[in-house]
């Protein structure tokens, strides 16, 4: 079989466009409806997509008057989606900055068991002052410090997921044996930031442990991804930029002793799909016309580190602080700064450009044109697949699944059926061996060896 691309649905409220909740194609009350998100999971699964993904923040913003907030904590929400789906991967954002490794590892391990091995963890370090304030801090730690904590956090979490051997659960009523204690291990981690004895109180899952995902594109972020990530959500805007990022991260991974194929790079795309290119462009403009400048300026100010709330909309950006002075999202700061300079954008035109995807690439066209564009990036070596960010929901996802996916399938670029059951299966990733186990076990071997235990371990299936 020729190489095929991967598709993740990045779901946000009633759409990625910041004004989606005001558009007649959406229903604002769906923001509060778990049934809405369960329906999105079913749509994505019907399209045979690899996964669905939810971002997260640990604070509301000062833009609450105009901002459609993410209401649900994502691991909890994905658990609800797991109960109404069977194959679609389930990726949640969770911060290494304010969680503890044990409780977060347990939450993801629970999602793993409930879903039958479909979980993924998008690792973030949290870069907002409002988040820090909710955890008793006067400011966010510096960029280097956040990633140093993330390094140790991931090491602890993966050790905890490995603390049960694959065959540790016995469930033998005749001998009154629930689990073999010799196959359940303490991790005895004693590091600079964390001391954790272990083991975890959840057994190992069908895919071994959650897929590790990362979304930072700063130099530190790319290096972190090259060491740990198995999928990367990124935000390049041109094929040339995508190829450069792709080659850079893959080369870093190889330098760490990994295979380049162990990391799937998925740039974001916000597709506006119409029966004609003009109709798609008109649809995009409808959303742009609903942008609230007060909201956009506050959001832009936070990313750029400059107060733009009183700045003239039809003027260019004022001088911005150098990247070295930014302790928040460095890569997004640089992306927006470069975008404004390269296209000589006024603030008004810049917030229009950012309204759909906050710096991710937008594309308006027919389903055939969207498919052509994805194929171009894929075949140029700029992507292993895409993080699809529908501007409005559920319609934008439905259109992508019913119109774009069949074209990609006819071209042999995307699966027509799932060939595996876990998220690792979908991404073509090897099931990792437990660090305390002497033998590697594949997903199929695990399914076979656990036999009747599967119903207990994967209750929703």
SEVEX-584770 format. One record per residue (C-alpha): chain; residue in three letters; residue number from 1; x, z, y. Coordinates in pm, whole numbers. Each point is the difference from the previous one (the first is absolute). Last residue first. Example, Ala and Ser with C-alpha at 12.3 -4.5 7.8 and 13.67 -1.06 7.14 Angstrom:
! residues 2
rec c=A, r=SER, k=2, east=1367, up=714, north=-106
rec c=A, r=ALA, k=1, east=-137, up=66, north=-344
//
This chain:
! residues 461
rec c=A, r=UNK, k=461, east=-1645, up=2419, north=-143
rec c=A, r=UNK, k=460, east=-86, up=287, north=233
rec c=A, r=UNK, k=459, east=149, up=267, north=-226
rec c=A, r=UNK, k=458, east=343, up=-150, north=-37
rec c=A, r=UNK, k=457, east=198, up=270, north=-179
rec c=A, r=UNK, k=456, east=-282, up=129, north=-216
rec c=A, r=UNK, k=455, east=-127, up=-346, north=-98
rec c=A, r=UNK, k=454, east=357, up=-117, north=-63
rec c=A, r=UNK, k=453, east=72, up=284, north=-240
rec c=A, r=UNK, k=452, east=-161, up=-197, north=-283
rec c=A, r=UNK, k=451, east=301, up=-228, north=-25
rec c=A, r=UNK, k=450, east=290, up=157, north=190
rec c=A, r=UNK, k=449, east=258, up=-199, north=-194
rec c=A, r=UNK, k=448, east=-173, up=-334, north=46
rec c=A, r=UNK, k=447, east=-60, up=35, north=371
rec c=A, r=UNK, k=446, east=355, up=124, north=54
rec c=A, r=UNK, k=445, east=146, up=-287, north=-200
rec c=A, r=UNK, k=444, east=-203, up=-245, north=210
rec c=A, r=UNK, k=443, east=118, up=162, north=324
rec c=A, r=UNK, k=442, east=358, up=-15, north=-123
rec c=A, r=UNK, k=441, east=191, up=306, north=-118
rec c=A, r=UNK, k=440, east=368, up=57, north=70
rec c=A, r=UNK, k=439, east=183, up=249, north=-221
rec c=A, r=UNK, k=438, east=221, up=302, north=69
rec c=A, r=UNK, k=437, east=-251, up=176, north=224
rec c=A, r=UNK, k=436, east=91, up=233, north=286
rec c=A, r=UNK, k=435, east=26, up=-276, north=263
rec c=A, r=UNK, k=434, east=-325, up=-155, north=-118
rec c=A, r=UNK, k=433, east=41, up=-371, north=-64
rec c=A, r=UNK, k=432, east=-144, up=-225, north=267
rec c=A, r=UNK, k=431, east=-272, up=-254, north=-88
rec c=A, r=UNK, k=430, east=145, up=-335, north=99
rec c=A, r=UNK, k=429, east=-166, up=-172, north=294
rec c=A, r=UNK, k=428, east=-198, up=-324, north=-26
rec c=A, r=UNK, k=427, east=-205, up=88, north=307
rec c=A, r=UNK, k=426, east=-328, up=-3, north=-194
rec c=A, r=UNK, k=425, east=148, up=188, north=-296
rec c=A, r=UNK, k=424, east=144, up=262, north=234
rec c=A, r=UNK, k=423, east=-349, up=49, north=143
rec c=A, r=UNK, k=422, east=-125, up=72, north=-349
rec c=A, r=UNK, k=421, east=-237, up=-189, north=-231
rec c=A, r=UNK, k=420, east=172, up=-327, north=-78
rec c=A, r=UNK, k=419, east=-67, up=-374, north=-13
rec c=A, r=UNK, k=418, east=-261, up=-4, north=276
rec c=A, r=UNK, k=417, east=-180, up=-331, north=15
rec c=A, r=UNK, k=416, east=27, up=-316, north=212
rec c=A, r=UNK, k=415, east=346, up=93, north=124
rec c=A, r=UNK, k=414, east=142, up=-151, north=317
rec c=A, r=UNK, k=413, east=223, up=-294, north=94
rec c=A, r=UNK, k=412, east=-119, up=-247, north=-262
rec c=A, r=UNK, k=411, east=-136, up=-235, north=267
rec c=A, r=UNK, k=410, east=-355, up=51, north=-128
rec c=A, r=UNK, k=409, east=53, up=377, north=27
rec c=A, r=UNK, k=408, east=119, up=-24, north=361
rec c=A, r=UNK, k=407, east=-310, up=-203, north=85
rec c=A, r=UNK, k=406, east=-224, up=249, north=-183
rec c=A, r=UNK, k=405, east=160, up=288, north=201
rec c=A, r=UNK, k=404, east=-70, up=-157, north=340
rec c=A, r=UNK, k=403, east=-379, up=-46, north=-12
rec c=A, r=UNK, k=402, east=-171, up=273, north=-203
rec c=A, r=UNK, k=401, east=264, up=273, north=32
rec c=A, r=UNK, k=400, east=96, up=-76, north=361
rec c=A, r=UNK, k=399, east=-362, up=-35, north=109
rec c=A, r=UNK, k=398, east=-96, up=329, north=-169
rec c=A, r=UNK, k=397, east=292, up=177, north=166
rec c=A, r=UNK, k=396, east=-103, up=-120, north=346
rec c=A, r=UNK, k=395, east=-366, up=74, north=-69
rec c=A, r=UNK, k=394, east=43, up=365, north=-107
rec c=A, r=UNK, k=393, east=151, up=66, north=242
rec c=A, r=UNK, k=392, east=155, up=-152, north=312
rec c=A, r=UNK, k=391, east=355, up=-106, north=91
rec c=A, r=UNK, k=390, east=93, up=-21, north=-371
rec c=A, r=UNK, k=389, east=360, up=119, north=-49
rec c=A, r=UNK, k=388, east=156, up=-177, north=-300
rec c=A, r=UNK, k=387, east=337, up=150, north=-92
rec c=A, r=UNK, k=386, east=161, up=-311, north=-141
rec c=A, r=UNK, k=385, east=207, up=-130, north=-289
rec c=A, r=UNK, k=384, east=362, up=-22, north=-110
rec c=A, r=UNK, k=383, east=85, up=-101, north=355
rec c=A, r=UNK, k=382, east=236, up=-200, north=223
rec c=A, r=UNK, k=381, east=154, up=-207, north=-279
rec c=A, r=UNK, k=380, east=-117, up=-334, north=142
rec c=A, r=UNK, k=379, east=-241, up=-41, north=-294
rec c=A, r=UNK, k=378, east=-188, up=317, north=88
rec c=A, r=UNK, k=377, east=-11, up=-64, north=374
rec c=A, r=UNK, k=376, east=-128, up=-356, north=-47
rec c=A, r=UNK, k=375, east=-247, up=109, north=-268
rec c=A, r=UNK, k=374, east=-151, up=260, north=231
rec c=A, r=UNK, k=373, east=-37, up=-261, north=274
rec c=A, r=UNK, k=372, east=-158, up=-258, north=-230
rec c=A, r=UNK, k=371, east=-247, up=262, north=-128
rec c=A, r=UNK, k=370, east=-100, up=86, north=357
rec c=A, r=UNK, k=369, east=-36, up=-371, north=79
rec c=A, r=UNK, k=368, east=-221, up=-57, north=-305
rec c=A, r=UNK, k=367, east=-218, up=299, north=91
rec c=A, r=UNK, k=366, east=-43, up=-150, north=346
rec c=A, r=UNK, k=365, east=194, up=133, north=294
rec c=A, r=UNK, k=364, east=100, up=299, north=210
rec c=A, r=UNK, k=363, east=323, up=184, north=-81
rec c=A, r=UNK, k=362, east=114, up=341, north=120
rec c=A, r=UNK, k=361, east=348, up=143, north=-61
rec c=A, r=UNK, k=360, east=40, up=376, north=9
rec c=A, r=UNK, k=359, east=74, up=155, north=339
rec c=A, r=UNK, k=358, east=-288, up=244, north=24
rec c=A, r=UNK, k=357, east=-215, up=-217, north=-230
rec c=A, r=UNK, k=356, east=-296, up=-145, north=183
rec c=A, r=UNK, k=355, east=38, up=149, north=346
rec c=A, r=UNK, k=354, east=374, up=-68, north=29
rec c=A, r=UNK, k=353, east=-23, up=-352, north=143
rec c=A, r=UNK, k=352, east=-278, up=104, north=239
rec c=A, r=UNK, k=351, east=207, up=303, north=102
rec c=A, r=UNK, k=350, east=287, up=-236, north=82
rec c=A, r=UNK, k=349, east=-216, up=-243, north=198
rec c=A, r=UNK, k=348, east=-119, up=280, north=229
rec c=A, r=UNK, k=347, east=352, up=148, north=29
rec c=A, r=UNK, k=346, east=132, up=-337, north=109
rec c=A, r=UNK, k=345, east=182, up=-200, north=-261
rec c=A, r=UNK, k=344, east=321, up=-198, north=46
rec c=A, r=UNK, k=343, east=-24, up=-128, north=-361
rec c=A, r=UNK, k=342, east=345, up=114, north=-115
rec c=A, r=UNK, k=341, east=6, up=306, north=227
rec c=A, r=UNK, k=340, east=-339, up=144, north=-100
rec c=A, r=UNK, k=339, east=65, up=-66, north=-370
rec c=A, r=UNK, k=338, east=348, up=156, north=18
rec c=A, r=UNK, k=337, east=-133, up=325, north=152
rec c=A, r=UNK, k=336, east=-285, up=9, north=-249
rec c=A, r=UNK, k=335, east=234, up=-42, north=-299
rec c=A, r=UNK, k=334, east=254, up=249, north=139
rec c=A, r=UNK, k=333, east=-258, up=277, north=42
rec c=A, r=UNK, k=332, east=-142, up=-81, north=-345
rec c=A, r=UNK, k=331, east=345, up=36, north=-158
rec c=A, r=UNK, k=330, east=79, up=325, north=181
rec c=A, r=UNK, k=329, east=-317, up=187, north=-95
rec c=A, r=UNK, k=328, east=57, up=339, north=165
rec c=A, r=UNK, k=327, east=331, up=143, north=120
rec c=A, r=UNK, k=326, east=59, up=-272, north=261
rec c=A, r=UNK, k=325, east=304, up=67, north=219
rec c=A, r=UNK, k=324, east=230, up=-220, north=-208
rec c=A, r=UNK, k=323, east=-246, up=-289, north=37
rec c=A, r=UNK, k=322, east=77, up=-22, north=368
rec c=A, r=UNK, k=321, east=-276, up=114, north=240
rec c=A, r=UNK, k=320, east=-227, up=-274, north=132
rec c=A, r=UNK, k=319, east=10, up=-175, north=338
rec c=A, r=UNK, k=318, east=-358, up=-75, north=115
rec c=A, r=UNK, k=317, east=-213, up=-235, north=-209
rec c=A, r=UNK, k=316, east=-112, up=-318, north=173
rec c=A, r=UNK, k=315, east=-277, up=10, north=261
rec c=A, r=UNK, k=314, east=-361, up=-108, north=-52
rec c=A, r=UNK, k=313, east=-115, up=337, north=-134
rec c=A, r=UNK, k=312, east=152, up=195, north=287
rec c=A, r=UNK, k=311, east=147, up=330, north=-120
rec c=A, r=UNK, k=310, east=-203, up=318, north=50
rec c=A, r=UNK, k=309, east=-42, up=80, north=-370
rec c=A, r=UNK, k=308, east=341, up=-146, north=-86
rec c=A, r=UNK, k=307, east=185, up=328, north=-57
rec c=A, r=UNK, k=306, east=325, up=-94, north=-176
rec c=A, r=UNK, k=305, east=116, up=100, north=-350
rec c=A, r=UNK, k=304, east=-75, up=-342, north=-145
rec c=A, r=UNK, k=303, east=-222, up=111, north=-288
rec c=A, r=UNK, k=302, east=-189, up=267, north=194
rec c=A, r=UNK, k=301, east=-48, up=-221, north=304
rec c=A, r=UNK, k=300, east=-140, up=-280, north=-216
rec c=A, r=UNK, k=299, east=-269, up=230, north=-139
rec c=A, r=UNK, k=298, east=-90, up=129, north=344
rec c=A, r=UNK, k=297, east=-12, up=-355, north=136
rec c=A, r=UNK, k=296, east=-217, up=-123, north=-286
rec c=A, r=UNK, k=295, east=-260, up=274, north=41
rec c=A, r=UNK, k=294, east=-39, up=-45, north=375
rec c=A, r=UNK, k=293, east=4, up=-379, north=-46
rec c=A, r=UNK, k=292, east=-311, up=3, north=-226
rec c=A, r=UNK, k=291, east=21, up=-312, north=-218
rec c=A, r=UNK, k=290, east=-337, up=-171, north=-58
rec c=A, r=UNK, k=289, east=113, up=-342, north=131
rec c=A, r=UNK, k=288, east=282, up=-4, north=-256
rec c=A, r=UNK, k=287, east=-255, up=35, north=-280
rec c=A, r=UNK, k=286, east=-197, up=-303, north=115
rec c=A, r=UNK, k=285, east=329, up=-185, north=56
rec c=A, r=UNK, k=284, east=86, up=31, north=-369
rec c=A, r=UNK, k=283, east=-337, up=-148, north=-94
rec c=A, r=UNK, k=282, east=53, up=-289, north=241
rec c=A, r=UNK, k=281, east=337, up=-67, north=-164
rec c=A, r=UNK, k=280, east=-164, up=-6, north=-343
rec c=A, r=UNK, k=279, east=-268, up=-240, north=125
rec c=A, r=UNK, k=278, east=266, up=-229, north=149
rec c=A, r=UNK, k=277, east=193, up=-5, north=-327
rec c=A, r=UNK, k=276, east=-315, up=-102, north=-185
rec c=A, r=UNK, k=275, east=-220, up=177, north=-256
rec c=A, r=UNK, k=274, east=152, up=329, north=121
rec c=A, r=UNK, k=273, east=250, up=260, north=-114
rec c=A, r=UNK, k=272, east=174, up=248, north=232
rec c=A, r=UNK, k=271, east=293, up=131, north=-202
rec c=A, r=UNK, k=270, east=205, up=308, north=102
rec c=A, r=UNK, k=269, east=331, up=-31, north=-188
rec c=A, r=UNK, k=268, east=244, up=272, north=-100
rec c=A, r=UNK, k=267, east=327, up=-74, north=-173
rec c=A, r=UNK, k=266, east=26, up=99, north=-369
rec c=A, r=UNK, k=265, east=350, up=44, north=-146
rec c=A, r=UNK, k=264, east=-1, up=90, north=-370
rec c=A, r=UNK, k=263, east=305, up=204, north=-100
rec c=A, r=UNK, k=262, east=130, up=21, north=-359
rec c=A, r=UNK, k=261, east=62, up=-375, north=-1
rec c=A, r=UNK, k=260, east=319, up=44, north=204
rec c=A, r=UNK, k=259, east=138, up=202, north=-291
rec c=A, r=UNK, k=258, east=139, up=342, north=87
rec c=A, r=UNK, k=257, east=358, up=122, north=19
rec c=A, r=UNK, k=256, east=-19, up=131, north=355
rec c=A, r=UNK, k=255, east=174, up=-316, north=127
rec c=A, r=UNK, k=254, east=-272, up=-200, north=-178
rec c=A, r=UNK, k=253, east=-263, up=184, north=205
rec c=A, r=UNK, k=252, east=190, up=-70, north=321
rec c=A, r=UNK, k=251, east=10, up=-371, north=-86
rec c=A, r=UNK, k=250, east=-378, up=1, north=-62
rec c=A, r=UNK, k=249, east=-57, up=170, north=335
rec c=A, r=UNK, k=248, east=209, up=-249, north=199
rec c=A, r=UNK, k=247, east=-124, up=-309, north=-183
rec c=A, r=UNK, k=246, east=-364, up=85, north=60
rec c=A, r=UNK, k=245, east=56, up=102, north=363
rec c=A, r=UNK, k=244, east=180, up=-329, north=78
rec c=A, r=UNK, k=243, east=-263, up=-206, north=-184
rec c=A, r=UNK, k=242, east=-284, up=175, north=185
rec c=A, r=UNK, k=241, east=164, up=-47, north=340
rec c=A, r=UNK, k=240, east=36, up=-372, north=-73
rec c=A, r=UNK, k=239, east=-357, up=-24, north=-129
rec c=A, r=UNK, k=238, east=-125, up=154, north=324
rec c=A, r=UNK, k=237, east=-191, up=322, north=85
rec c=A, r=UNK, k=236, east=166, up=261, north=-219
rec c=A, r=UNK, k=235, east=-203, up=317, north=-56
rec c=A, r=UNK, k=234, east=89, up=183, north=-323
rec c=A, r=UNK, k=233, east=-165, up=168, north=-297
rec c=A, r=UNK, k=232, east=272, up=57, north=-259
rec c=A, r=UNK, k=231, east=-54, up=36, north=-374
rec c=A, r=UNK, k=230, east=221, up=171, north=-261
rec c=A, r=UNK, k=229, east=167, up=222, north=257
rec c=A, r=UNK, k=228, east=279, up=248, north=-76
rec c=A, r=UNK, k=227, east=353, up=-104, north=96
rec c=A, r=UNK, k=226, east=-69, up=-329, north=179
rec c=A, r=UNK, k=225, east=-296, up=159, north=176
rec c=A, r=UNK, k=224, east=216, up=280, north=141
rec c=A, r=UNK, k=223, east=252, up=-257, north=124
rec c=A, r=UNK, k=222, east=-279, up=-201, north=161
rec c=A, r=UNK, k=221, east=-139, up=311, north=169
rec c=A, r=UNK, k=220, east=338, up=107, north=135
rec c=A, r=UNK, k=219, east=54, up=-346, north=149
rec c=A, r=UNK, k=218, east=-357, up=1, north=132
rec c=A, r=UNK, k=217, east=-259, up=-186, north=-206
rec c=A, r=UNK, k=216, east=-210, up=290, north=-131
rec c=A, r=UNK, k=215, east=-292, up=-71, north=-236
rec c=A, r=UNK, k=214, east=80, up=158, north=-335
rec c=A, r=UNK, k=213, east=-166, up=-7, north=-342
rec c=A, r=UNK, k=212, east=87, up=195, north=-315
rec c=A, r=UNK, k=211, east=-211, up=-85, north=-305
rec c=A, r=UNK, k=210, east=-145, up=319, north=-146
rec c=A, r=UNK, k=209, east=162, up=151, north=-312
rec c=A, r=UNK, k=208, east=33, up=-84, north=-367
rec c=A, r=UNK, k=207, east=-252, up=-286, north=-1
rec c=A, r=UNK, k=206, east=-226, up=170, north=-257
rec c=A, r=UNK, k=205, east=37, up=337, north=176
rec c=A, r=UNK, k=204, east=224, up=300, north=-62
rec c=A, r=UNK, k=203, east=-178, up=332, north=-40
rec c=A, r=UNK, k=202, east=-130, up=211, north=294
rec c=A, r=UNK, k=201, east=119, up=358, north=68
rec c=A, r=UNK, k=200, east=333, up=-116, north=140
rec c=A, r=UNK, k=199, east=305, up=171, north=-146
rec c=A, r=UNK, k=198, east=132, up=131, north=228
rec c=A, r=UNK, k=197, east=267, up=216, north=166
rec c=A, r=UNK, k=196, east=-9, up=-132, north=355
rec c=A, r=UNK, k=195, east=239, up=97, north=280
rec c=A, r=UNK, k=194, east=-18, up=-241, north=294
rec c=A, r=UNK, k=193, east=196, up=-79, north=317
rec c=A, r=UNK, k=192, east=371, up=0, north=-85
rec c=A, r=UNK, k=191, east=-62, up=-18, north=-372
rec c=A, r=UNK, k=190, east=-73, up=226, north=-297
rec c=A, r=UNK, k=189, east=-206, up=-195, north=-253
rec c=A, r=UNK, k=188, east=-53, up=185, north=-327
rec c=A, r=UNK, k=187, east=-182, up=-291, north=-167
rec c=A, r=UNK, k=186, east=-176, up=207, north=-266
rec c=A, r=UNK, k=185, east=-85, up=-204, north=-305
rec c=A, r=UNK, k=184, east=-295, up=-64, north=-231
rec c=A, r=UNK, k=183, east=109, up=-160, north=-327
rec c=A, r=UNK, k=182, east=127, up=320, north=-162
rec c=A, r=UNK, k=181, east=-331, up=165, north=91
rec c=A, r=UNK, k=180, east=-190, up=-241, north=-230
rec c=A, r=UNK, k=179, east=-351, up=-19, north=138
rec c=A, r=UNK, k=178, east=-352, up=113, north=-100
rec c=A, r=UNK, k=177, east=93, up=136, north=-341
rec c=A, r=UNK, k=176, east=-259, up=211, north=-185
rec c=A, r=UNK, k=175, east=146, up=-122, north=-330
rec c=A, r=UNK, k=174, east=-327, up=-153, north=-121
rec c=A, r=UNK, k=173, east=-122, up=-65, north=356
rec c=A, r=UNK, k=172, east=286, up=-247, north=67
rec c=A, r=UNK, k=171, east=-1, up=-112, north=360
rec c=A, r=UNK, k=170, east=366, up=-113, north=-3
rec c=A, r=UNK, k=169, east=84, up=-68, north=366
rec c=A, r=UNK, k=168, east=380, up=-26, north=36
rec c=A, r=UNK, k=167, east=19, up=-357, north=-134
rec c=A, r=UNK, k=166, east=79, up=-169, north=331
rec c=A, r=UNK, k=165, east=237, up=279, north=99
rec c=A, r=UNK, k=164, east=-129, up=230, north=273
rec c=A, r=UNK, k=163, east=234, up=78, north=290
rec c=A, r=UNK, k=162, east=21, up=-367, north=98
rec c=A, r=UNK, k=161, east=-267, up=25, north=271
rec c=A, r=UNK, k=160, east=179, up=314, north=125
rec c=A, r=UNK, k=159, east=334, up=-180, north=14
rec c=A, r=UNK, k=158, east=-162, up=-284, north=196
rec c=A, r=UNK, k=157, east=-139, up=248, north=253
rec c=A, r=UNK, k=156, east=330, up=186, north=43
rec c=A, r=UNK, k=155, east=204, up=-317, north=59
rec c=A, r=UNK, k=154, east=-266, up=-134, north=235
rec c=A, r=UNK, k=153, east=13, up=318, north=211
rec c=A, r=UNK, k=152, east=381, up=-4, north=10
rec c=A, r=UNK, k=151, east=13, up=-348, north=150
rec c=A, r=UNK, k=150, east=-302, up=62, north=225
rec c=A, r=UNK, k=149, east=168, up=304, north=157
rec c=A, r=UNK, k=148, east=305, up=-211, north=86
rec c=A, r=UNK, k=147, east=-238, up=-268, north=129
rec c=A, r=UNK, k=146, east=-159, up=240, north=248
rec c=A, r=UNK, k=145, east=339, up=135, north=109
rec c=A, r=UNK, k=144, east=129, up=-347, north=80
rec c=A, r=UNK, k=143, east=-301, up=-80, north=219
rec c=A, r=UNK, k=142, east=7, up=327, north=192
rec c=A, r=UNK, k=141, east=-251, up=273, north=-85
rec c=A, r=UNK, k=140, east=-335, up=-30, north=180
rec c=A, r=UNK, k=139, east=-77, up=247, north=276
rec c=A, r=UNK, k=138, east=-110, up=357, north=71
rec c=A, r=UNK, k=137, east=-84, up=66, north=-364
rec c=A, r=UNK, k=136, east=-286, up=214, north=-132
rec c=A, r=UNK, k=135, east=-136, up=-241, north=-259
rec c=A, r=UNK, k=134, east=-276, up=-153, north=211
rec c=A, r=UNK, k=133, east=249, up=-43, north=285
rec c=A, r=UNK, k=132, east=220, up=-222, north=-220
rec c=A, r=UNK, k=131, east=-293, up=-233, north=-58
rec c=A, r=UNK, k=130, east=-74, up=-27, north=371
rec c=A, r=UNK, k=129, east=365, up=-83, north=73
rec c=A, r=UNK, k=128, east=-17, up=-303, north=-227
rec c=A, r=UNK, k=127, east=271, up=-127, north=-234
rec c=A, r=UNK, k=126, east=-108, up=88, north=-352
rec c=A, r=UNK, k=125, east=261, up=-59, north=-279
rec c=A, r=UNK, k=124, east=-198, up=-248, north=-206
rec c=A, r=UNK, k=123, east=4, up=-76, north=-374
rec c=A, r=UNK, k=122, east=-278, up=-229, north=-122
rec c=A, r=UNK, k=121, east=-75, up=151, north=-341
rec c=A, r=UNK, k=120, east=-153, up=-215, north=-273
rec c=A, r=UNK, k=119, east=-261, up=83, north=-263
rec c=A, r=UNK, k=118, east=-142, up=-214, north=-282
rec c=A, r=UNK, k=117, east=96, up=199, north=-309
rec c=A, r=UNK, k=116, east=-332, up=68, north=-172
rec c=A, r=UNK, k=115, east=-197, up=62, north=320
rec c=A, r=UNK, k=114, east=-74, up=370, north=-55
rec c=A, r=UNK, k=113, east=344, up=65, north=-144
rec c=A, r=UNK, k=112, east=190, up=-171, north=281
rec c=A, r=UNK, k=111, east=-223, up=155, north=265
rec c=A, r=UNK, k=110, east=89, up=342, north=-146
rec c=A, r=UNK, k=109, east=369, up=-89, north=2
rec c=A, r=UNK, k=108, east=-35, up=-100, north=365
rec c=A, r=UNK, k=107, east=-148, up=337, north=92
rec c=A, r=UNK, k=106, east=256, up=189, north=-213
rec c=A, r=UNK, k=105, east=293, up=-178, north=161
rec c=A, r=UNK, k=104, east=-144, up=86, north=342
rec c=A, r=UNK, k=103, east=-39, up=367, north=-89
rec c=A, r=UNK, k=102, east=351, up=25, north=-144
rec c=A, r=UNK, k=101, east=182, up=-198, north=269
rec c=A, r=UNK, k=100, east=-142, up=201, north=291
rec c=A, r=UNK, k=99, east=-183, up=-197, north=267
rec c=A, r=UNK, k=98, east=90, up=-17, north=370
rec c=A, r=UNK, k=97, east=280, up=-253, north=43
rec c=A, r=UNK, k=96, east=-7, up=-176, north=-336
rec c=A, r=UNK, k=95, east=-325, up=-160, north=109
rec c=A, r=UNK, k=94, east=-260, up=-159, north=-224
rec c=A, r=UNK, k=93, east=-135, up=-355, north=3
rec c=A, r=UNK, k=92, east=-219, up=-93, north=-294
rec c=A, r=UNK, k=91, east=18, up=-294, north=-241
rec c=A, r=UNK, k=90, east=-264, up=-66, north=-267
rec c=A, r=UNK, k=89, east=56, up=-295, north=-236
rec c=A, r=UNK, k=88, east=-307, up=-195, north=-116
rec c=A, r=UNK, k=87, east=-65, up=13, north=-374
rec c=A, r=UNK, k=86, east=-313, up=201, north=-89
rec c=A, r=UNK, k=85, east=-216, up=64, north=307
rec c=A, r=UNK, k=84, east=-291, up=236, north=80
rec c=A, r=UNK, k=83, east=173, up=334, north=-74
rec c=A, r=UNK, k=82, east=327, up=-112, north=154
rec c=A, r=UNK, k=81, east=-172, up=-58, north=336
rec c=A, r=UNK, k=80, east=-93, up=368, north=20
rec c=A, r=UNK, k=79, east=358, up=95, north=-87
rec c=A, r=UNK, k=78, east=114, up=-244, north=267
rec c=A, r=UNK, k=77, east=-195, up=197, north=260
rec c=A, r=UNK, k=76, east=158, up=331, north=-102
rec c=A, r=UNK, k=75, east=347, up=-153, north=6
rec c=A, r=UNK, k=74, east=-82, up=-159, north=337
rec c=A, r=UNK, k=73, east=-122, up=298, north=206
rec c=A, r=UNK, k=72, east=-326, up=-133, north=142
rec c=A, r=UNK, k=71, east=-103, up=-57, north=361
rec c=A, r=UNK, k=70, east=237, up=-270, north=126
rec c=A, r=UNK, k=69, east=-99, up=2, north=366
rec c=A, r=UNK, k=68, east=-180, up=-272, north=194
rec c=A, r=UNK, k=67, east=167, up=40, north=340
rec c=A, r=UNK, k=66, east=-177, up=-25, north=335
rec c=A, r=UNK, k=65, east=-65, up=363, north=93
rec c=A, r=UNK, k=64, east=259, up=126, north=-251
rec c=A, r=UNK, k=63, east=289, up=-152, north=194
rec c=A, r=UNK, k=62, east=189, up=330, north=22
rec c=A, r=UNK, k=61, east=72, up=-49, north=-371
rec c=A, r=UNK, k=60, east=-123, up=179, north=-307
rec c=A, r=UNK, k=59, east=266, up=162, north=-211
rec c=A, r=UNK, k=58, east=158, up=-23, north=-345
rec c=A, r=UNK, k=57, east=15, up=-379, north=-23
rec c=A, r=UNK, k=56, east=-90, up=-223, north=-294
rec c=A, r=UNK, k=55, east=23, up=-354, north=-134
rec c=A, r=UNK, k=54, east=-221, up=-115, north=-284
rec c=A, r=UNK, k=53, east=96, up=-261, north=-260
rec c=A, r=UNK, k=52, east=-182, up=-215, north=-253
rec c=A, r=UNK, k=51, east=187, up=-153, north=-291
rec c=A, r=UNK, k=50, east=108, up=-299, north=-206
rec c=A, r=UNK, k=49, east=-293, up=-222, north=92
rec c=A, r=UNK, k=48, east=-209, up=-142, north=-285
rec c=A, r=UNK, k=47, east=-257, up=-134, north=250
rec c=A, r=UNK, k=46, east=-272, up=207, north=-169
rec c=A, r=UNK, k=45, east=233, up=297, north=33
rec c=A, r=UNK, k=44, east=16, up=-46, north=377
rec c=A, r=UNK, k=43, east=-379, up=-21, north=21
rec c=A, r=UNK, k=42, east=-42, up=311, north=-219
rec c=A, r=UNK, k=41, east=242, up=199, north=214
rec c=A, r=UNK, k=40, east=-183, up=-111, north=315
rec c=A, r=UNK, k=39, east=-328, up=122, north=-153
rec c=A, r=UNK, k=38, east=157, up=340, north=-65
rec c=A, r=UNK, k=37, east=103, up=4, north=365
rec c=A, r=UNK, k=36, east=-354, up=-60, north=122
rec c=A, r=UNK, k=35, east=-140, up=251, north=-253
rec c=A, r=UNK, k=34, east=227, up=264, north=155
rec c=A, r=UNK, k=33, east=-193, up=-43, north=323
rec c=A, r=UNK, k=32, east=115, up=154, north=329
rec c=A, r=UNK, k=31, east=165, up=-311, north=145
rec c=A, r=UNK, k=30, east=-292, up=-194, north=-143
rec c=A, r=UNK, k=29, east=-201, up=136, north=297
rec c=A, r=UNK, k=28, east=164, up=-264, north=222
rec c=A, r=UNK, k=27, east=-164, up=-289, north=-184
rec c=A, r=UNK, k=26, east=207, up=-318, north=24
rec c=A, r=UNK, k=25, east=-65, up=-369, north=80
rec c=A, r=UNK, k=24, east=-166, up=103, north=327
rec c=A, r=UNK, k=23, east=339, up=109, north=141
rec c=A, r=UNK, k=22, east=43, up=351, north=146
rec c=A, r=UNK, k=21, east=165, up=155, north=-309
rec c=A, r=UNK, k=20, east=246, up=-290, north=-8
rec c=A, r=UNK, k=19, east=136, up=80, north=348
rec c=A, r=UNK, k=18, east=342, up=121, north=-121
rec c=A, r=UNK, k=17, east=21, up=-294, north=-236
rec c=A, r=UNK, k=16, east=97, up=128, north=-339
rec c=A, r=UNK, k=15, east=-351, up=18, north=-136
rec c=A, r=UNK, k=14, east=-294, up=229, north=-73
rec c=A, r=UNK, k=13, east=221, up=299, north=-73
rec c=A, r=UNK, k=12, east=347, up=-126, north=-95
rec c=A, r=UNK, k=11, east=73, up=-178, north=-324
rec c=A, r=UNK, k=10, east=337, up=-157, north=-86
rec c=A, r=UNK, k=9, east=-89, up=-232, north=-287
rec c=A, r=UNK, k=8, east=311, up=-74, north=-208
rec c=A, r=UNK, k=7, east=78, up=-346, north=-134
rec c=A, r=UNK, k=6, east=293, up=-93, north=-223
rec c=A, r=UNK, k=5, east=143, up=-349, north=-41
rec c=A, r=UNK, k=4, east=57, up=-190, north=-321
rec c=A, r=UNK, k=3, east=321, up=-125, north=-160
rec c=A, r=UNK, k=2, east=-56, up=-279, north=-248
rec c=A, r=UNK, k=1, east=-133, up=87, north=-346
//
